[in-house]
Amino acid sequence: MNEQSTYQEIEPITELKDFVHSFWMHQNNSDTVEKTTIVPDSYFKIVMLIKNQKIISYFMTGLWLDEKEFSFAPNALSIGVRLKVLAPEFLLNREVASILQKMHQLDLHYLNVDKFDLSSFKVIVEQWQKELLSVKPQKTIQGNKLRLSQLLDKMNGNISAIEVSDQIYWTNRQINRYLNKYVGVSLKKYLNIQKCYQSYIQIGNGKFYPEKGFFDQPHFIREIKKHTGETPKSLHKQQNDRFIQLKRISKK
């Protein structure tokens, strides 16, 4: 990680664990713009950018399918929440398929962030969680959908679409219909994003041969390049500057 930046994560409260992966904070401590490349991680996000105790930008992103260039403003704070596949229907009560590969600007009244105390990351997360719970529909999660989300979280892409169907007793066609409706991708595509993202851990450690989930070395290189625009070796070389995200990936 760049010494001129600070990064932290906070796990969600129990009531939000089926919908939220984590809250994250990135602080650019320098007087210059910090440029980085974000790679797909299988989550959609709500993000706020803060400078001088004021929210200067507030937006939602759909799933990313390939690398995206992003700039952190000088002496500014970026705070976001990573959201899981059940969040559109059972937390936010809206689809995010329409913003696949896009950023959608949000009104500051959404989740009442215009009233937030912005004094610290912890304080912001506490308020954000309270607001997310307040908008959560009073809706029971069907067993097949809950099993789908839990299995995706557990396997991190190290499973085939057919195996998913067999294990949760839900047809591949029905799963694809659900995921396409709410997040905009098929199950196979979602699993591929997860699989590649988990591979960045081994790439960050200097291992350039697939440990699991890929047919062979050329297949591994091809899939990583499809999502990042770079080969595994090139990603590893740039993880301290352009691809700082690789330094922050946990095995969870």
N, C-alpha and C positions, 0 to 999 in steps of 0.2 A: 504494500500500500504506500502511496505517496505520503511523505512525512508532512507535507503541507495540508493534509486532509485528515479528518477524523471520521471514523465509522463505528456505529453501534446498532445492535438489534435488540428488540424486546419481543418475547413470545406473548401471544394473546391469552386472555383469561379463558377459563374452561368453557364458558358459555359460547365463545366464538371460535373454538378450535376446529370445528367442522367447516368453517368458512374462511378463516384467516390463517395464513401461514406464519406471518410475522410483520412487525413494524420495524422500519429501518430509518437510520439518520445518517446523512453525509454532510459534513461541515467542510467547506473550502476555507481554509484559514489564511490563504494568500491574497495578495492584492491584484492577482491576474486571473483570467478565465481559465478554468481547468477543463480540458477536453478529454472525453473518454468514449469508449465504444461499449454499448450495452448489448449483451447476447440474450437470445430467448431463454426463459427459465420456466415456462409453463404456467405463469401467474399473470393475471391482469392486475392493475394497480390504480390506486388513488394517490396523488402526489401533491404536496404543497411546497412552494419555494418561499423562503422567509429571509428578509433582509431588514436590518434595523428594527426588529420586532414588528414587522409588517409583512403580511402575505402579499407577495408580488405576482404569484401565479398559482393556479389551482386547477388541476386537470385529472382526468381518468384516461388510462390507456387500455386498449384491448390487448390480446395476446400478440407478442412479437413472433414472427416466423423467421426473421433473419436479423442481422446486426443493425443497430441504430446508433448514429452519432449523437452525443449529448454533451452540453456544456454546462458546467457549474459556475454560476456568477461569483465574482470576487467577494470574499468575506460574507458568504451567504450560506444558509442552511437549507438542505433538502430533506423532507421527511415524507415517507410513503408507507402504504400498507399493501402487502402482497395478498391477493385474494384467490381462493380456490374455486374449483368448478361448480360447487354448490352455492356459492355466494350470489350469483345473479338471481336465481329463482328464490332462494330461501333466506337471503339477507337483504339485498338491495331491491328485490322485486322488479328487476328489469334485465333484459338481455344485453350482452356486450358483443354479440356477433357482428353488429353493425359498425363497431369501431375496431374490428380486427385490423392490426397493423396501423392503427391511427391513435392520435391524441384528441381527446374531447374536452374542451374548456368547461369548467364547472362554475356555477354561481357561488359566491362566498356564503350564501345562505344555505347551500346544500350541506347537510349535517351540522349546520350552525357554526362553521369554522370561523365566521366573522366575529363570533363572541368568545373565541378561545383565548385562554391565558397562554401566551407564547413564551413563557419564561424558561422552560426546559423541555427536553425531549420526553422525559417521563411524564410531566404534567400534560403535555399535548396528547400522548398516547392514552392516558387515563380519560381525558375528555372525549377523545375519538371513539374509544370503546363504548363509553356511555351512550354516545349518539348513535353508533351502529346498532346497539341493542334496542334503542328506542324506535328505529325504523324497521326492525326485523318483523316480518309478517308472522302472524299467529298461525303457522302452517306446520303440519307434521311431515317430516321427511320420509318418503317412502323407502322401504327397506332396500330395494334394488339400487336406488340412487345413493343411499348412504354407503352401501357395500362397495359401489363403484368408486366413490371418492376415497374411501379408506384403503382400498386395494391400490389405487393409483399412488396414494401417499406412501404406502408401504413398499411398493416395488420400484418406484422411480424409473419406470420405463423398461425394467428388466423382465418383461413379460410380453407375450404376443396378444394381439387383439382377440384371437380365438380363445386363448387361455383365460382372458378376462371374462368373456362371455360365459365360459364353462364354469368358472368359479363363483360368479354372482347370480347365475341362472337368469340372465337377461340377454336377449339375442343381440348380435353385433349390429344388426340393422336398427334395432330400437335404441341402442346406445349411441350410434352415429346420428340418429335423428335428434336425440336429446342434446348431444354436444354441439352439433351444428346449429341448433336453434338458439342455444344460450351463449356459447363461446365462439362459434364460427369455424370449428375444425372437426375432422373425423377422429375417431379413437386412435386409429393407426398413426395419424399425424401428431396427435397429442403425445402418444407414447414415444415417438421419435424425438420430439423436443425434449422430453424428460430424460431419455437415454443419453442424448448428446450433452445435456447440461450436467449430468452426473459424471460424464467422462472428463469434464473440465477439471475435476479434482485430481485425476491421475495425470492430466496434462500439466497442471500446475506443479506437480511433483516431478516433472521431467520424464514421465513414462509415455512414450509415443506409440505403443502397440495396444490394441484393444484388449481389455481384460474380460469383457463379456458383452453380449448383445449385438455384435457385428460379425458378419460372415468372415471377413479377412481384413488385412491392412488397407488395401485400396478402398474397400467399402467404408472403413472407419474414417479415412482421410476425406473421402468424398462427402460423407454426411456432416462432418465437422465443418468443412469448407462451405457447405450449403447454408449452414446456420450462422456462421461467423465471418465468412469471406476470407478466412485464413486457414493454413494447414496447422496441424497440432504443434509442430516445431515453432512456427511463426507466432502462434498464440503464446507459447511458453516464453519466448524471448520478449514479448511485449506486455507481460502481466504486471510489470511494475509501473507502467505508464499508461498506454492506451487501453489495455484490458485489465484495469485494476479490479474489476468485478471478480476475476478468477481467484484473487487472494481472499475473497470473502465468502466463497461457497463452502457450506458445511456439509457433512455427510448425512444430516437429518433429512 
